[in-house]
């Protein structure tokens, strides 16, 4: 029987792979090469973009808005989609039905 950690790791890999395919499709639709994205984002190596698209790395959170703008996506929607794939537990806590959405800890 697979441990909870093993299942969680397997699920995380599947989610990163799925978002990578989505990002690759957006890049292609925008008409960019991986090298062009790397240059636009200020990354030293285009292989970082390849790693993201293959699910072996993540878009750094401080770059989410820049990637959204580059791909002509709504930054909030784009960021939510990345969060849903990169950290589904946080996504669920913030956006699922039943989440209070109340930032005031005193209530």
Secondary structure, DSSP 8 states (H G I E B T S, - for coil): ---HHHHHHHHHHHHHHHHHHHHHHHHHHHT--HHHHHHHHT-S-THHHHHHHTTSS---GGGHHHHHHHTT--HHHHHHHHHHHH-HHHHHHHHSTT------TT-
